[in-house]
Amino acid sequence: MCGIVGYIGFREAYPIIIKGLKRLEYRGYDSAGIMLFDGNELKVSKTKGKVSDLEEKSLKENTTQGNIGMGHTRWATHGVPNDVNSHPHLSNSGNLAIIHNGIIENYEPLKKELIKRGYIFKSDTDTEVLVNLIEEVQKKDNLKLGKAVQVALNQVVGAYAICVFDKNNPDEIIVARLGSPLAIGVGNDEFFIASDASPFIEYTSNAIYLEDEEMAIVRLHKPLKIRKIKDDSLVDPYVQELKMNLEQIEKGGYDHFMLKEIYEQPSVIKDTYRGRLLANQGIIQMAGVEDNIEKFLNAERILIVACGTSWHAGLVAEYIIEEFARIPVEVEYASEFRYRNPIINKGDVVIAISQSGETADSLAAIKLAKERGAFVFGVCNVVGSSISRETHAGAYTHAGPEIGVASTKAFTTQITVLTMIALRLAKAKGTLSNSDFHRYLQELEIIPEKVLEALQTNDKAKEIAAKFKDAPNCLYLGRGYNFPVALEGALKLKEISYIHAEGYPAAEMKHGPIALIDEQMPVIVIAPKQGHYDKVVSNIQEIKSRSGKIIAIVTKGDVQVRDLADYVIEIPESSDALSPLLTTIPLQLLSYHIAVMRGCNVDQPRNLAKSVTVE
C-alpha cells in the first residue's frame, strides 16, 4: 500500500517524481502529494484523488522547480482520505518534511506527549506525529537530522518506510525502513528513492534494497551511508543489478497481481492481527468490539450481510461465532436482504463485510438495518470508505490494496478478523474454556507460517491444473467449516477461468449433483483430518464408485483419502475452526493456474469489477 518516490541530483525532480508516482499507482491509493526544494523554498502540493489531480494542482501552485524532492501516493490508514491527511507532512517549524508508508502503532501516546510540549497537529495521521517527534529530538539534543531520525525511530512501534528532508540541510534525504519496502537507485551524481525499482528503471540499473531496521543518508556528491537503526553500526551497501523489466517489477516479480496477492497472505494475515492478538498474554483487543462489547453480548442474534467472496467469509464466521460464542448467526446476501422485508429487531447486531467498503448492495443493507434500530459493525479493507463511515463501529482487515479482481487475501484476512471477534466474544461470555481460548490464540498466531507452507503446494496445483484446464464443469465439496471454502473455490474458478463450477455441502451431493458425476467430472473434495473426516471419506467413496476424478485437499500425512483420490494436495494440520485459512490456498492456486493455461485475463476477468458500486 502507498507509494514513495524521491530524487536528489542534477535533473529536475518534478517530472521524475510524477512519472514515478504513476508507475506506483498499481499499489492502490486515495491521495497524492509532492515536495520540492528549489534552493530557497520548500514547496508542497497535495490532494485527495489521483496523481493526475496532483499534476494539475502542482502546476497551479507552481510546485515544479527543484533538483531535490519526494512524492507520495497514500492509502489511508489514520484519518480519512483528504488534502490535509495526504503526504508530505511538515513539522511545526516547517523545516522538516516527511513521507511515510506503514503504521506507527504507538502514535497516540507520542502525540499526547508532543501536545504537552506545545506541538499543534493539523492532520489525523500518525505520520505527522512522527515528523514532529523527529523535530523534537533534533531540537532537544541539538542533533543532525540523520541522528534525530535514528533516535526517534527507536521510540516508535510499528512499520514504516520513510523519507525525511530538512530545508536547513538541503543536500540530503534520510530514508529508513521496517516492514515496508524501500529501494535506492544509484546513478552518476544522483540518487533515486522508491517503494520499488519501477520509478527509476530507465535511469539506472543499480539498486540497493534497504533491509528492516536500516536507515540511509542519501547525500549529493557523497557516498551512500547505511546504518543499523538500533545500534548505529555501519552496513556495507549491496548494490544489486536490476534485470527485470518494468512490468515484472510493478508486480513484484509475479506474472499477475492475483498470484502476488495469493503469496502475500502470510504477511497480510499477520498484519491483520498485529497489535490485536497478544497470544502470550491471552489477549484479543479490537477497539470497535471492545467499545461495544455489551451490544454484542446482549444480542439475541447476529446478522451478517455481504456479497460474493465476503459472503463466503461470513458463512465461515457463522460456524465460528456460533461454536465459540454460542450466539445465533444468520448470513444474508446483501443484494437480497432489503428486498425481502427482513425482520430486524432493536438489539440485533448486523455485521457488514466488504473488501472495498463501497459495495452498493451492502451499503443499502446497512442503511436499512440502521433504520430498524440494529447496531451495525463493518469489516472492510479500505480506510475511509463508505461502509467504514456508515457503520456504527468496525474493524479494518489491513490486507493492503487488492488489485486482482478475484479476491484472495481479502478472504483470508476477513476470516482472521471474524475469528478474532468470535474469540473475544467467547472469552467475555465464558463459552470457551481458558485452555481452549489460549490454544486458539496460539494457533492463530502461527497460522501465517502454515499458510506459507500451504503455498508450497503451488507446483502440485499447477500439475493438476494442466490435467483439468479443459474441463467444462467442476464440483467442489466440503463439510462444516469447509463448505464455505468449497463455495469460494468454485467462485474463483468461475471468475477467472470461465469454467462452470458449483460448490456443495458434501452430504448434499447425493441429493442431486451426484447425477452429474462421470469419468469426465473433476470433483474437488476438501477433506482435512479434523472435522467430519469419516463422513467425507464416505462421500469420496461414492464419487469413486461412479468414476469421478477426485482431487482431494488433505492434512499432511493422510493415508485413507490418498488411497481413494486421483490427485492429492497436502496442507499443514490445524484445528477444524481455523482450517479454512489453509484449505483455501491450494484452491486459489488451482484456479489461477487453470486460468493462465486457458489464456484468460487473470487480473481483470471479463464482465467483473473490483468494487461493485451499483446494484
C-alpha positions as CSV (number, residue, x, y, z in Angstrom):
1,M,0.0,0.0,0.0
2,C,1.1,3.6,-0.6
3,G,4.0,4.6,-2.9
4,I,7.2,6.5,-2.2
5,V,9.3,8.3,-4.8
6,G,12.3,10.6,-4.1
7,Y,15.1,12.2,-6.1
8,I,18.3,14.1,-5.3
9,G,20.7,15.0,-8.2
10,F,21.2,17.3,-11.1
11,R,17.9,16.7,-13.0
12,E,14.6,18.5,-12.5
13,A,13.0,16.3,-9.8
14,Y,9.3,17.1,-10.6
15,P,8.9,15.0,-13.8
16,I,10.8,12.1,-12.3
17,I,8.6,12.1,-9.2
18,I,5.3,12.5,-11.1
19,K,6.2,9.7,-13.5
20,G,7.4,7.5,-10.6
21,L,4.1,8.0,-8.8
22,K,2.2,7.0,-11.9
23,R,4.3,3.8,-12.0
24,L,3.3,3.1,-8.4
25,E,-0.5,3.6,-9.0
26,Y,-0.9,-0.2,-9.1
27,R,-0.3,-0.2,-5.4
28,G,-3.6,1.4,-4.7
29,Y,-4.1,4.8,-3.2
30,D,-6.6,7.6,-2.4
31,S,-4.5,10.8,-2.4
32,A,-1.1,12.1,-3.6
33,G,1.4,14.8,-2.8
34,I,4.8,16.2,-3.7
35,M,7.5,18.2,-2.0
36,L,10.2,20.1,-3.9
37,F,13.1,22.3,-2.8
38,D,14.2,25.0,-5.3
39,G,17.2,26.2,-3.4
40,N,15.3,28.7,-1.3
41,E,11.8,27.5,-0.5
42,L,10.3,24.1,0.5
43,K,7.1,23.8,-1.6
44,V,4.4,21.2,-1.1
45,S,1.3,20.3,-3.1
46,K,-1.0,17.5,-2.1
47,T,-4.6,16.5,-2.8
48,K,-7.1,13.8,-2.4
49,G,-7.5,11.9,-5.7
50,K,-5.2,10.7,-8.5
51,V,-1.7,11.6,-9.5
52,S,-3.3,13.5,-12.4
53,D,-5.1,15.7,-9.9
54,L,-1.8,16.3,-8.2
55,E,-0.2,17.4,-11.5
56,E,-3.0,19.9,-12.1
57,K,-2.7,21.3,-8.6
58,S,1.1,21.5,-8.7
59,L,1.1,23.5,-11.9
60,K,-1.4,25.9,-10.4
61,E,0.7,26.3,-7.3
62,N,4.0,26.5,-9.2
63,T,5.4,23.5,-7.3
64,T,7.5,22.2,-10.1
65,Q,11.0,23.6,-9.7
66,G,14.0,22.0,-7.9
67,N,16.6,19.2,-8.1
68,I,15.6,17.6,-4.8
69,G,12.1,16.3,-3.9
70,M,9.9,13.5,-2.8
71,G,6.4,12.4,-3.7
72,H,3.8,10.0,-2.2
73,T,0.6,8.1,-3.0
74,R,-1.4,7.5,0.2
75,W,-3.7,4.6,1.0
76,A,-5.4,5.9,4.1
77,T,-4.8,4.2,7.5
78,H,-5.1,7.0,10.1
79,G,-7.6,9.7,9.0
80,V,-9.9,9.7,6.1
81,P,-8.6,10.5,2.5
82,N,-8.4,14.3,2.1
83,D,-5.9,17.0,1.3
84,V,-4.8,17.6,4.9
85,N,-4.1,14.0,5.7
86,S,-2.2,13.5,2.4
87,H,1.6,13.3,2.5
88,P,4.1,15.0,2.6
89,H,3.6,16.3,6.2
90,L,5.6,19.2,7.6
91,S,6.9,19.6,11.2
92,N,5.6,22.5,13.3
93,S,8.5,24.7,12.3
94,G,8.0,24.0,8.6
95,N,11.7,22.9,8.3
96,L,11.1,19.1,8.1
97,A,9.1,17.2,5.5
98,I,8.3,13.5,5.6
99,I,6.6,10.9,3.5
100,H,5.7,7.6,5.2
101,N,4.3,4.1,4.3
102,G,3.2,1.9,7.2
103,I,1.6,2.4,10.6
104,I,3.0,3.9,13.8
105,E,1.1,1.9,16.4
106,N,2.1,3.9,19.5
107,Y,1.4,7.3,17.8
108,E,-1.4,8.2,20.3
109,P,0.8,8.4,23.5
110,L,3.6,10.1,21.5
111,K,1.1,12.7,20.2
112,K,-0.2,13.4,23.7
113,E,3.3,14.0,24.9
114,L,4.1,16.3,22.0
115,I,0.9,18.3,22.6
116,K,2.0,18.8,26.2
117,R,5.2,20.2,24.7
118,G,3.4,22.7,22.6
119,Y,3.1,20.9,19.3
120,I,0.0,21.5,17.2
121,F,-1.4,19.0,14.7
122,K,-3.3,19.7,11.6
123,S,-4.0,16.2,10.4
124,D,-5.3,12.9,11.8
125,T,-2.3,10.9,10.8
126,D,0.3,9.0,12.7
127,T,2.9,10.4,10.2
128,E,2.6,14.0,11.4
129,V,3.3,12.7,14.9
130,L,6.5,11.1,13.6
131,V,7.8,14.2,11.8
132,N,7.2,16.3,14.9
133,L,8.8,13.7,17.2
134,I,11.9,13.8,14.9
135,E,11.9,17.6,15.2
136,E,11.6,17.5,19.0
137,V,14.5,15.1,19.2
138,Q,16.5,17.3,16.8
139,K,15.9,20.5,18.9
140,K,16.2,18.9,22.3
141,D,19.5,17.2,21.8
142,N,20.9,19.5,19.1
143,L,21.3,16.6,16.6
144,K,21.8,16.4,12.9
145,L,18.8,15.1,11.0
146,G,20.1,11.6,10.5
147,K,20.8,11.1,14.2
148,A,17.5,12.6,15.2
149,V,15.7,10.2,12.8
150,Q,17.5,7.3,14.3
151,V,16.7,8.3,17.9
152,A,13.1,8.9,17.1
153,L,12.6,5.6,15.3
154,N,13.9,3.8,18.4
155,Q,10.9,5.3,20.2
156,V,8.2,4.2,17.8
157,V,6.4,0.8,17.4
158,G,5.1,-0.2,14.1
159,A,6.1,-0.5,10.4
160,Y,7.5,2.2,8.2
161,A,9.3,3.3,5.1
162,I,10.1,7.0,5.4
163,C,11.9,9.8,3.6
164,V,12.7,12.9,5.7
165,F,14.1,16.2,4.4
166,D,15.4,19.3,6.3
167,K,15.4,22.5,4.4
168,N,18.3,23.8,6.6
169,N,20.4,20.9,5.3
170,P,19.2,20.6,1.7
171,D,21.8,18.3,0.3
172,E,20.5,15.1,1.8
173,I,17.4,12.9,2.3
174,I,17.2,10.5,5.2
175,V,15.4,7.2,4.5
176,A,14.6,4.2,6.7
177,R,12.6,1.1,6.6
178,L,11.0,-1.5,8.9
179,G,8.4,-3.8,7.3
180,S,7.7,-1.7,4.3
181,P,9.9,-1.9,1.2
182,L,12.3,0.8,0.1
183,A,14.8,0.8,-2.8
184,I,17.5,3.3,-3.6
185,G,18.6,3.7,-7.2
186,V,22.3,4.6,-7.5
187,G,23.2,6.8,-10.6
188,N,26.0,9.1,-11.5
189,D,25.9,12.0,-9.1
190,E,22.2,11.3,-8.4
191,F,20.1,9.0,-6.3
192,F,16.5,7.8,-6.6
193,I,14.3,6.5,-3.8
194,A,11.2,4.5,-4.3
195,S,8.9,1.7,-2.9
196,D,10.2,-0.5,-5.7
197,A,12.5,0.0,-8.6
198,S,9.9,0.8,-11.2
199,P,10.2,4.6,-10.9
200,F,13.9,4.7,-11.8
201,I,14.4,1.7,-14.0
202,E,15.2,3.9,-17.1
203,Y,17.8,6.0,-15.2
204,T,19.9,3.3,-13.5
205,S,20.2,-0.4,-13.3
206,N,21.9,-0.3,-9.9
207,A,19.7,-0.5,-6.8
208,I,20.2,-1.0,-3.1
209,Y,17.3,-2.5,-1.1
210,L,17.2,-1.5,2.5
211,E,16.7,-4.3,5.0
212,D,14.5,-4.0,8.0
213,E,15.8,-1.6,10.7
214,E,18.2,0.0,8.3
215,M,18.5,3.7,7.5
216,A,20.4,5.5,4.8
217,I,21.8,9.0,4.5
218,V,21.4,9.9,0.8
219,R,23.7,12.9,0.0
220,L,24.7,14.8,-3.0
221,H,28.4,14.3,-4.1
222,K,29.0,11.9,-1.3
223,P,28.8,8.1,-1.0
224,L,25.7,6.5,0.4
225,K,25.9,5.7,4.1
226,I,23.7,2.9,5.6
227,R,23.4,2.3,9.4
228,K,21.5,-0.1,11.7
229,I,18.8,1.9,13.4
230,K,19.2,0.1,16.8
231,D,22.9,0.1,17.3
232,D,24.2,2.7,14.8
233,S,26.6,0.1,13.2
234,L,27.6,0.7,9.6
235,V,26.3,-1.6,6.9
236,D,28.1,-2.2,3.6
237,P,25.7,-1.4,0.8
238,Y,24.9,-4.3,-1.5
239,V,24.3,-2.8,-5.0
240,Q,22.1,-5.1,-7.0
241,E,21.9,-5.0,-10.8
242,L,18.3,-4.8,-12.0
243,K,17.5,-7.4,-14.6
244,M,13.7,-7.3,-14.5
245,N,11.5,-5.4,-17.0
246,L,9.2,-2.7,-15.8
247,E,6.0,-4.8,-15.8
248,Q,7.6,-7.5,-13.7
249,I,8.9,-5.0,-11.2
250,E,5.5,-3.5,-10.7
251,K,4.1,-6.9,-9.9
252,G,7.0,-7.7,-7.6
253,G,8.3,-10.3,-10.0
254,Y,5.0,-12.2,-10.2
255,D,3.3,-12.7,-13.6
256,H,-0.1,-11.4,-12.2
257,F,-1.3,-9.3,-9.3
258,M,-3.6,-12.2,-8.3
259,L,-0.6,-14.6,-7.8
260,K,1.3,-11.8,-5.9
261,E,-1.7,-11.4,-3.6
262,I,-2.0,-15.1,-3.1
263,Y,1.6,-15.1,-1.9
264,E,1.1,-12.0,0.3
265,Q,-1.3,-13.9,2.5
266,P,1.2,-15.0,5.2
267,S,2.2,-11.3,5.7
268,V,-1.2,-9.7,5.5
269,I,-2.8,-12.2,7.9
270,K,-0.1,-11.2,10.3
271,D,-0.8,-7.5,9.6
272,T,-4.5,-8.1,10.3
273,Y,-3.9,-9.4,13.8
274,R,-0.8,-7.3,14.6
275,G,-1.4,-5.3,17.7
276,R,-4.8,-7.0,18.3
277,L,-3.7,-10.5,19.1
278,L,-1.4,-10.9,22.1
279,A,-1.3,-14.7,22.4
280,N,1.3,-14.9,25.2
281,Q,-0.8,-12.6,27.3
282,G,-4.1,-14.3,26.4
283,I,-5.5,-11.0,25.0
284,I,-7.5,-10.0,21.9
285,Q,-8.1,-6.3,21.7
286,M,-10.1,-4.7,19.0
287,A,-11.3,-1.2,19.7
288,G,-14.5,-1.5,17.7
289,V,-15.5,-4.6,19.5
290,E,-14.3,-3.5,23.0
291,D,-16.1,-0.2,22.9
292,N,-19.4,-2.0,22.0
293,I,-18.9,-5.4,23.8
294,E,-22.3,-5.1,25.6
295,K,-24.1,-4.8,22.3
296,F,-22.6,-8.0,21.1
297,L,-23.1,-9.9,24.3
298,N,-26.8,-8.8,24.7
299,A,-27.6,-9.5,21.0
300,E,-30.2,-12.3,20.5
301,R,-28.7,-12.9,17.1
302,I,-26.1,-11.6,14.7
303,L,-27.0,-10.9,11.0
304,I,-24.1,-11.0,8.5
305,V,-24.6,-9.2,5.2
306,A,-22.2,-9.4,2.3
307,C,-21.7,-10.3,-1.4
308,G,-19.5,-12.7,-3.3
309,T,-16.3,-13.7,-1.5
310,S,-17.2,-11.6,1.5
311,W,-20.4,-13.6,1.8
312,H,-18.4,-16.8,1.9
313,A,-16.2,-15.3,4.7
314,G,-19.5,-14.6,6.5
315,L,-20.5,-18.2,6.2
316,V,-17.2,-19.3,7.8
317,A,-17.9,-16.7,10.6
318,E,-21.4,-18.2,11.2
319,Y,-19.8,-21.5,12.1
320,I,-17.1,-19.9,14.2
321,I,-19.3,-17.4,16.1
322,E,-22.0,-20.0,16.9
323,E,-19.5,-22.6,18.1
324,F,-17.3,-20.3,20.1
325,A,-19.6,-17.6,21.4
326,R,-23.0,-19.5,21.2
327,I,-24.8,-16.6,19.6
328,P,-27.2,-17.4,16.7
329,V,-26.0,-16.1,13.4
330,E,-27.8,-15.7,10.0
331,V,-25.8,-14.9,6.8
332,E,-27.6,-13.0,4.1
333,Y,-26.8,-11.9,0.6
334,A,-26.8,-8.1,0.9
335,S,-28.4,-7.9,-2.6
336,E,-31.4,-9.8,-1.3
337,F,-31.6,-8.6,2.2
338,R,-33.5,-5.3,1.8
339,Y,-35.9,-6.6,-0.9
340,R,-37.4,-9.4,1.2
341,N,-38.7,-7.2,4.0
342,P,-36.4,-8.8,6.6
343,I,-37.2,-9.0,10.3
344,I,-34.7,-6.7,12.1
345,N,-35.1,-6.1,15.8
346,K,-33.6,-3.4,18.0
347,G,-30.7,-5.1,19.7
348,D,-29.7,-7.2,16.7
349,V,-26.1,-6.9,15.6
350,V,-25.5,-6.6,11.8
351,I,-22.0,-7.3,10.5
352,A,-21.4,-5.9,7.0
353,I,-18.4,-7.4,5.2
354,S,-16.8,-5.8,2.1
355,Q,-13.3,-5.6,0.7
356,S,-13.8,-2.2,-0.9
357,G,-16.2,-0.7,1.6
358,E,-18.2,0.7,-1.4
359,T,-20.4,-2.3,-2.3
360,A,-23.8,-0.7,-3.2
361,D,-25.9,-3.7,-2.0
362,S,-24.1,-3.9,1.3
363,L,-24.5,-0.1,1.8
364,A,-28.2,-0.4,1.2
365,A,-28.4,-3.3,3.7
366,I,-26.6,-1.2,6.3
367,K,-28.9,1.8,5.9
368,L,-32.0,-0.5,6.3
369,A,-30.5,-2.1,9.4
370,K,-29.8,1.3,11.0
371,E,-33.3,2.5,10.2
372,R,-34.7,-0.6,12.1
373,G,-32.5,0.1,15.1
374,A,-29.8,-2.5,14.7
375,F,-26.2,-2.0,15.7
376,V,-24.1,-2.2,12.6
377,F,-20.5,-3.3,12.6
378,G,-18.3,-3.1,9.5
379,V,-15.5,-5.3,8.4
380,C,-13.7,-3.8,5.4
381,N,-10.3,-3.2,3.9
382,V,-10.3,0.4,2.7
383,V,-9.9,3.1,5.3
384,G,-12.4,6.0,4.9
385,S,-14.7,4.0,2.6
386,S,-18.4,4.5,2.7
387,I,-19.1,1.4,4.8
388,S,-16.5,2.5,7.3
389,R,-18.3,5.8,7.6
390,E,-21.9,4.4,7.6
391,T,-21.4,1.8,10.3
392,H,-21.5,2.4,14.0
393,A,-18.2,0.7,14.5
394,G,-15.9,-1.7,12.8
395,A,-12.6,-3.3,12.1
396,Y,-10.2,-3.0,9.2
397,T,-8.6,-6.0,7.7
398,H,-5.3,-4.3,6.8
399,A,-4.8,-6.5,3.7
400,G,-3.4,-3.7,1.7
401,P,-4.7,-2.8,-1.8
402,E,-6.0,-5.8,-3.7
403,I,-5.6,-5.2,-7.4
404,G,-6.7,-8.6,-8.8
405,V,-10.5,-8.6,-9.3
406,A,-10.8,-12.1,-7.9
407,S,-10.4,-11.7,-4.1
408,T,-7.8,-13.9,-2.4
409,K,-6.1,-12.1,0.5
410,A,-9.3,-10.2,1.3
411,F,-11.0,-13.6,2.1
412,T,-8.4,-14.8,4.5
413,T,-8.0,-11.5,6.3
414,Q,-11.7,-11.2,6.7
415,I,-11.8,-14.7,8.2
416,T,-9.0,-13.6,10.5
417,V,-10.9,-10.6,11.8
418,L,-14.1,-12.5,12.2
419,T,-12.3,-15.3,14.1
420,M,-10.8,-12.7,16.5
421,I,-14.3,-11.3,17.1
422,A,-15.7,-14.8,17.8
423,L,-12.8,-15.5,20.3
424,R,-13.2,-12.2,22.1
425,L,-17.0,-12.7,22.5
426,A,-16.4,-16.3,23.7
427,K,-13.9,-15.0,26.2
428,A,-16.4,-12.4,27.5
429,K,-19.2,-15.0,27.7
430,G,-17.2,-17.8,29.1
431,T,-18.3,-20.1,26.4
432,L,-14.8,-21.4,25.7
433,S,-12.6,-22.9,28.4
434,N,-9.4,-20.9,29.2
435,S,-7.3,-23.7,27.8
436,D,-9.2,-23.8,24.5
437,F,-9.2,-20.0,24.3
438,H,-5.4,-19.8,24.7
439,R,-4.9,-22.7,22.3
440,Y,-6.8,-20.9,19.6
441,L,-4.9,-17.7,20.2
442,Q,-1.6,-19.5,19.9
443,E,-2.7,-21.4,16.8
444,L,-4.0,-18.2,15.1
445,E,-0.7,-16.6,15.8
446,I,1.2,-19.2,13.8
447,I,-1.3,-19.5,11.0
448,P,0.9,-17.3,8.7
449,E,3.7,-19.9,8.9
450,K,1.2,-22.7,8.0
451,V,-0.2,-20.6,5.1
452,L,3.4,-20.2,3.9
453,E,3.8,-24.0,4.0
454,A,0.5,-24.4,2.1
455,L,1.8,-22.1,-0.6
456,Q,4.4,-24.8,-1.3
457,T,1.6,-26.8,-3.0
458,N,1.9,-24.4,-6.0
459,D,3.8,-26.9,-8.2
460,K,1.3,-29.7,-7.4
461,A,-1.6,-27.3,-8.1
462,K,0.0,-26.4,-11.4
463,E,0.4,-30.1,-12.4
464,I,-3.3,-30.8,-11.6
465,A,-4.4,-27.7,-13.5
466,A,-2.7,-29.0,-16.6
467,K,-4.9,-32.1,-16.4
468,F,-8.2,-30.3,-16.0
469,K,-7.8,-27.0,-17.8
470,D,-10.3,-28.0,-20.5
471,A,-13.0,-29.5,-18.2
472,P,-16.4,-27.9,-18.9
473,N,-17.6,-28.3,-15.3
474,C,-16.2,-28.9,-11.8
475,L,-17.8,-29.8,-8.5
476,Y,-16.4,-28.6,-5.1
477,L,-17.4,-30.4,-1.9
478,G,-16.8,-29.6,1.7
479,R,-18.4,-30.1,5.1
480,G,-18.7,-27.9,8.2
481,Y,-16.2,-25.1,8.2
482,N,-15.0,-26.1,4.7
483,F,-18.4,-26.0,3.0
484,P,-18.0,-22.2,2.5
485,V,-14.4,-22.9,1.2
486,A,-16.0,-25.2,-1.4
487,L,-18.2,-22.3,-2.5
488,E,-15.3,-19.9,-2.6
489,G,-13.2,-22.4,-4.6
490,A,-15.9,-22.8,-7.2
491,L,-16.4,-19.0,-7.4
492,K,-12.6,-18.5,-8.0
493,L,-12.7,-21.0,-10.9
494,K,-15.8,-19.3,-12.4
495,E,-14.4,-15.8,-12.1
496,I,-11.1,-16.2,-13.7
497,S,-11.2,-19.3,-15.9
498,Y,-14.9,-19.1,-17.1
499,I,-15.4,-22.8,-16.3
500,H,-18.8,-23.6,-14.7
501,A,-18.3,-24.8,-11.2
502,E,-20.5,-25.5,-8.2
503,G,-19.8,-25.7,-4.5
504,Y,-21.9,-28.0,-2.4
505,P,-22.0,-29.5,1.1
506,A,-20.6,-32.9,0.6
507,A,-23.6,-34.6,2.2
508,E,-25.9,-32.9,-0.2
509,M,-24.2,-34.5,-3.2
510,K,-26.5,-37.5,-3.2
511,H,-29.5,-35.1,-3.3
512,G,-28.8,-34.1,-6.9
513,P,-25.3,-33.3,-8.0
514,I,-24.3,-37.0,-7.9
515,A,-26.2,-37.4,-11.2
516,L,-23.6,-35.2,-12.9
517,I,-20.6,-37.4,-11.9
518,D,-18.9,-39.5,-14.5
519,E,-15.3,-40.1,-15.7
520,Q,-15.2,-36.5,-17.2
521,M,-16.2,-34.7,-14.0
522,P,-13.4,-33.4,-11.8
523,V,-14.6,-33.3,-8.1
524,I,-12.5,-31.2,-5.7
525,V,-13.1,-32.5,-2.1
526,I,-11.8,-30.7,0.9
527,A,-11.0,-33.4,3.5
528,P,-8.8,-32.2,6.3
529,K,-8.2,-34.7,9.2
530,Q,-10.2,-32.6,11.7
531,G,-13.9,-32.2,11.5
532,H,-16.2,-34.6,9.6
533,Y,-13.4,-36.7,8.2
534,D,-15.1,-40.1,8.2
535,K,-18.2,-38.7,6.6
536,V,-16.2,-37.0,3.8
537,V,-14.4,-40.3,3.2
538,S,-17.7,-41.9,2.6
539,N,-18.6,-39.2,0.1
540,I,-15.3,-39.8,-1.7
541,Q,-16.1,-43.5,-2.0
542,E,-19.5,-42.6,-3.6
543,I,-17.7,-40.5,-6.2
544,K,-15.1,-43.2,-6.8
545,S,-17.7,-45.8,-7.5
546,R,-19.1,-43.5,-10.2
547,S,-15.7,-43.0,-11.9
548,G,-15.4,-39.3,-10.9
549,K,-12.0,-37.8,-11.0
550,I,-11.1,-36.9,-7.4
551,I,-8.8,-34.0,-6.4
552,A,-8.5,-34.1,-2.6
553,I,-7.2,-31.4,-0.2
554,V,-5.9,-33.4,2.8
555,T,-3.9,-33.0,6.0
556,K,-0.3,-33.7,5.6
557,G,0.4,-37.4,6.2
558,D,-3.1,-38.5,5.3
559,V,-3.3,-42.1,4.1
560,Q,-7.0,-43.1,3.8
561,V,-8.1,-40.4,1.3
562,R,-4.8,-40.7,-0.6
563,D,-5.7,-44.3,-1.5
564,L,-9.0,-43.2,-2.9
565,A,-8.2,-39.9,-4.7
566,D,-6.7,-39.5,-8.1
567,Y,-4.8,-36.4,-7.0
568,V,-3.9,-35.2,-3.5
569,I,-2.7,-31.8,-2.2
570,E,-1.4,-31.8,1.3
571,I,-1.8,-28.9,3.8
572,P,-0.5,-28.5,7.3
573,E,-2.6,-29.8,10.2
574,S,-4.8,-27.3,12.1
575,S,-7.9,-27.2,14.2
576,D,-11.1,-27.6,12.4
577,A,-12.2,-23.9,13.0
578,L,-9.0,-22.5,11.5
579,S,-8.7,-24.9,8.6
580,P,-10.4,-22.6,6.1
581,L,-7.4,-20.3,6.2
582,L,-5.3,-23.2,4.9
583,T,-7.7,-25.2,2.7
584,T,-8.5,-22.2,0.5
585,I,-4.8,-21.7,-0.5
586,P,-4.5,-24.7,-2.9
587,L,-7.9,-23.9,-4.4
588,Q,-6.7,-20.3,-5.2
589,L,-3.6,-21.7,-6.8
590,L,-5.5,-24.3,-8.8
591,S,-7.9,-21.7,-10.2
592,Y,-5.1,-19.3,-11.0
593,H,-3.1,-21.9,-13.0
594,I,-6.1,-23.2,-14.9
595,A,-7.0,-19.6,-15.9
596,V,-3.4,-18.9,-17.1
597,M,-3.3,-22.1,-19.1
598,R,-6.6,-21.2,-20.7
599,G,-5.2,-17.8,-21.7
600,C,-7.7,-15.8,-19.6
601,N,-7.1,-12.3,-18.2
602,V,-6.4,-13.3,-14.7
603,D,-6.3,-9.9,-13.0
604,Q,-9.2,-8.4,-14.9
605,P,-11.7,-11.1,-15.9
606,R,-14.4,-10.3,-18.3
607,N,-17.6,-8.5,-17.1
608,L,-16.3,-8.1,-13.5
609,A,-15.3,-5.1,-11.5
610,K,-13.2,-4.9,-8.3
611,S,-15.8,-2.9,-6.5
612,V,-19.5,-3.3,-7.3
613,T,-20.8,0.2,-6.7
614,V,-24.2,-0.2,-8.5
615,E,-27.0,-2.6,-7.6
